[in-house]
Amino acid sequence: DTGVSQNPRHKITKRGQNVTFRCDPISEHNRLYWYRQTLGQGPEFLTYFQNEAQLEKSRLLSDRFSAERPKGSFSTLEIQRTEQGDSAMYLCASSLPTGDNEQFFGPGTRLTVL
Amino acid sequence: AQSVTQLDSHVSVSEGTPVLLRCNYSSSYSPSLFWYVQHPNKGLQLLLKYTSAATLVKGINGFEAEFKKSETSFHLTKPSAHMSDAAEYFCVVSDLSGATNKLIFGTGTLLAVQP
């Protein structure tokens, strides 16, 4: 399968715990995006990487959130001291640096904070 | 700033009848517009995209969308609905104001197809 993959697919955690998600983009895509989707809403942008450089972070990304893409390939998104409001679907997408910006999405990681 | 407005949160059609999902956009630039579909418990799938070529865009599964600059609209249509079309549909604009080209999603339209 050459699509975007995300692990885990589901994560249930208790409030206050730390969680980490992983995204593996399509291999030749140098652009990588994280989005968050809450129930009944469209996805919202969180952060963007071009190769290993994190070039933009949304105001939605509080200081409890950190994302990395150390070698310009896979990326991780960590949430520290989780809160119930962090419960959402976390989506990863990747794209080539072409003009139309078609982004390919992974299946997402659904986080439930109890 | 770029934005999209999906005019209907829910649309219900009968199988075999036409589908119309409405979307208006706002953009300071010549926009790149997309429609994505999300089936329950599945990832987002690109239906079609407009990137300043032909104004009538054909996508997968018989869907089409027409870019109308004068109306700032990008409505999604399909001549005949199938049960498998039941899903949530998102109208999306690419934010071209910076270097990221992040996507800005509408709030979604949930399409129900009745037998």
Interface residues (C-beta under 8 A of the other chain):
Chain A: V4 R31 Y33 Y35 G40 Q41 G42 P43 E44 F45 Y48 Q50 L55 E56 L91 A93 S95 G99 D100 N101 E102 Q103 F104 F105 G106 P107 G108
Chain B: S32 F34 Y36 K42 G43 L44 Q45 L46 K49 T51 F90 V92 S94 G98 A99 T100 N101 K102 L103 I104 F105 G106 T107 G108
